[in-house]
Amino acid sequence: MTSFTAHPSWTRYRDILDRRFSIRLDREPVEQWRQIRGHSVRLDAWLPDGPARGVLVLVHGGGGNGRILAPCALPALAAGWRVLAPDLPGYGLTRPAPGYRGDYAEWPAIVAELARTEPGPVVLMGLSMGGMTAVFAAKQSPAVAGVIATTLLDLSDPAAFVRAARWPWLGRLSLWTMRLAPWLFDRLVLPLGLATPLSAMSSDAEMQAYFRKDPLIGGRWVRARFFRTAHRHRADDLTLTCPVLLVHPGADAWTPTAMSLRTFEALNADKRFVELSNGSHLPAERPAFQELSGAVIQFLDEVAGQR
C-alpha cells in the first residue's frame, strides 16, 4: 500500500517545519492500516518512550491528513501519551469503502469507532474542521475522556460556511445551489485549493505555497458533496460528558477567535478557553506553538490524573 515514508509531501513539510518554525520531527511514526466501517484507514502511530498514559487521537480538517498534524504529536509524546493520526476518507492515503460518496458523517463515526477500540483514557484533538469532528465523535462515544480543539468551526451555520470558503461569493453560491439543486452540487468535483483559502493556513509564504500546491492538499480533487453533507451535519445539542479545551490561535486569518467562541459558548461541558498570543490556522509560529504545547500537556496530565 502507498506510504508517507519518503513521500515528497511529508519530506517537504518536515523540512519547512524545521527551517521556518524550528519544529524538529526527528522520529518517524509507525504507519498502520485498519479496516474501520469498510474503509482501509491509514494512520500514524506515534509511540512514547515508556508505557503510555493514554491515547490522543489527532483529527485533521477538511483539507489535510493525519501526517499534517505531526507537530501536535510532540507535546502528547512529552506527556507520555500514545498518538494516533488517521487519514479520514477522501483525504490523505486512506482508501474509502466501495460506494463511499463523500458523506461527512463518516468522519466522526470513524473517529468514535477508533476511540472505542483503544485502551483508555482516549482524548481527541482536532485542528480546523477537525475540532467539530472531535466534538461530534465525543457525542457518539462514551469512551472519549476529553476533547481539544484549535477551532470550533460549525459549518451548519451559514455565516461560518461562507467564511470558510475561499471567496464569500463562492460560499453564498454554494449555499444557494445546495438548497435548490443538491443533486447538481453533489456531482461537482473540484480542487481543494479552489474551494478553500489554503494560504490562510499559515503566516509563512513557503508554508502557504506548500498547502496550495501539494497534490495531497491543495491539488487534491474533492467531492462537493462532502461540503454539503458537512453543512447539513449538526447536533441536536452540544452536551458533552467529557472536558473540552479550546486553544485558539490568536492570529487566525481564516477562522477568527470570535467564530469559535460562538460554538464554545453553546457547549454544555466542563470547558476551558485559551487564546494563543499569535499563531495562524496551523499554529506553528512562536510563541503560539509553545503555548499550545503547554496547554495540551496540562490538559492531558489532568485527564490522566482523573483516571
N, C-alpha and C positions, 0 to 999 in steps of 0.2 A: 504494500500500500504506500501511497505518497507520504512523505515525511517532511517535517520542517528542518531536520538536520541538514545543514549546509544549504538550505533553501535561500535564494537571494533575498527573499522578503525578510527572513529572520536575520541573516548576516548584516544586511544594510541597517536594519532597525537597531540591532545591538550596537553597531558602530556609531550611529548617530547619538544614541543614549549616552555612550561613553564620551565621545568627543564634545558634544554640545551641552550635556547636562551632568557630566561626571557621575553617571549611574552605571556601575560596572556589573555586568551579568556574567560572572566567570564560570558558573556551573550550568550544565545543560539539564533540562528536565527529562524525566523518563516518559517517553511517548507511549500512550496506551490507546487501544481501540475497544470500545464497549458497545454492545448492542442494547440500545435503550429505545423502547417504543418503536422498534422496527428500523431505527436509524443506526448506521455504523458511525458512532461518535468518536472522533479523535480528540483526545485530551492530554494535557500535560500534567504530570505528577511531579511536584517539587517536594523533596524529602528533607526533613530536618536532620541534624547530626545525631540526635538522640531519639528516645521514644516520643512519639507525637502526643501533644496535649489535646489535640482536636484536629478538625479538618476545616479548612477555609476553601470554599468554592468560589472562584472568580467568574463573574458573569459579564461578558462583553456586550457592547451596544450594537446598534443596527448599522454596522459598517466595519467592525473589527473582527477579531478572532481571539481564541484563548491565548495565543502567544503574544499578542499586543499588550496583555495585562501582566507580562512577566515582571515589570518593576514592582507591582503590587504584591508579588510573592515574597519580596525581600523582608519587609517588616514581619510578616507572618512567620517566616523561617526563623528570624531572630527571636521570635516569641516561642519557638518550639512547636509550631503547627505544621502539619502536612497541608500542601496546597494542591488543589485540582483546578484546572482551567480548560473547560471544554470548548470546542468549536460548535456552535449551535447550527442547526440545519439551514442550509443556504449560504453559509459563510465558512471561511477557513477551508479545511480539508475534509470535513465530515461528509460522508456520503448519505444523503437523505433517503428515507424509506421509499420504496417504489410507490408511486402515486402521490407523493407529497407535493402539494400545490403552493406551498409558501405560507401556510397559516401561522400567524404569530403565536397562537395559543399553544403550539408545541413547545415553544421556548420555556415558559415557566413550568410546563408539565415535565419536561426533561430534567430541569434543574431540581424540581421537587423529588422526582424519582431518584436522581443521583444522591440527594440528601438522605433519602430513606435507606439507601443501601450502604451508607458509610457509618463507621463507628462514631459515636458522639463524643463531645459536642460538635455540631456542624454549624458553621456560620457562613452566610452568603455575603459576598461583596460585589456590588455591581457598579460599573462605570457607565456614564451616559445613560442610554436607554436600558442598560442592564440594571440600573438602580430600581426601576419599577418592575422589571422582570424578577428581580430578587424578592421584592415585596409580594408579588403575585404568587411566586413559588412558596414563600413562607406561609401564605394563607392556605396553600394546598397540603403542606407537610408539617405535622406537629414535631417532626424530627429537627426542625431548624431552631437553633438556640439563639440566633441573633442575625441582624441584617445591618450591613454597612453599605452606604450609597454615596457616591460623589455627586450625583444629581438625582432628582426625583422628577423626571420629565413625563408628565401624564399626557400621552398623545391622544387620549379620548377628549381632551379639552381642545376645541377648535383653535383657540388662540395659541396654545402650545404647539399644535400640529403645524400651524402656519409659520411659527418662529423656527421650528426645526427644519423646515425646507430651505433649499439653497437660496431661493428668492421668495419674498412674500406672495407675489402674484402666482408663483407655481404652487405654493401651499393652498391658496384660495381656489385656484383652478382645480386642484386635486380634490378638495372637499366637494366642490360643485359636481365634478364628474363621478365621484364615488356615490354621491347621493342620487343622481339622475340616471347614471348608466354604469352601475357597478360591474356588470358583465364585460363592458368595454375596458374599464380601468384594469380589471384583473388580467386582461390579455396583454397588457403592456409589459415589456421588459426593457430596462434601461441601465446605463452605467451608474453606479452608486455616486460617482463624482458629479454627475449631472443633477442628482436628486437632492443631495445634501451639501452643506458648506464645509467641506472637509478641511479647508485652510484654517477654519476656526478651531481645529483640534489643538493647535499649538501656537505659541507666540514666535517660534523659531522658524525661519524661512526654509531651512533644509528639511526640517520635520514636516512642515506644511506640504512641501513638494513630494515627500515620501508618501504621505497619506493620499494625496491627489492622484499620484501616478502608479502606485504599487498595484500589480494585477490582482492581488487578493483583497484589495481595499477599494480605492477609488476607481480602478479599472475593472472591477468586477461587475458583471451584469446581474441585476436582481429583479425579481418579480414585483411589480407594483402591488399585487395582491397582498404581499407581506405588510405594506404600509396601511392598506385599507383595513386589514384584519387587526393590526395594532391599534388603529384609531377606534375600532369597534370594541376592543377588549377593555373592559372596566370591571371593577369590583363593586358589589352592592354596598359594601362599607370597607373601610380601611382599618379594621381592628386586627391587631396582631398580639399574640400572647408572648412574643419574644421582644427583647430590647432592640432599638433601632438607633444607629448613629448616622447622621447626615454630616459628611465632612466635605463641604462645597468649596471648589476653587474660587478664590476671591477676585480673579480677573478673567472669568469665563466669558468670552465674547459670543459664544454660541447659546448657552442657556444661563442667563444671569441668575444670581442667587435668589432673587425675588420669585422666579418661576418655580424653583424647587420648594421654597418656603410655603407656597400655597398648598402644595401637596403635603408637605411635612406637617403643617398645622391641622390638616384633615386627618392625619394618622391618630388612631386611638391606640397608643402603645407607650411603654416606658421609652422615652426618646430623648436624644441629645443632639444638639446642633453645634458644629464647629465650622467657622468660616476661615479658610486659609488666607494668609497675608497677601498672596498673589496666586499665580497658577492659572493656566488655561484649561480647556476642557479635559485634556490629558495633563494633570498637574505634575509635570516632571521638573518644572523650574524650582530654583531655590528662592526662598526657604520653604515654598509650598510642599515640596516632596518630603522634606524633613518633618514638617508639621503633620502632614498626612501620616507618615510612618509612626510618629509618636502617638497620634490619636488611635490608630489601628492597634498598635501594641497594647495600649491601655485598655481598649475595649476587649480585646481577646483575653488579656490577663483577667479581667473581671468576669468574663463568661466562664473561663476555665476554673476560676476560684469558686464560682457559684456551684459548679458540678463536683 
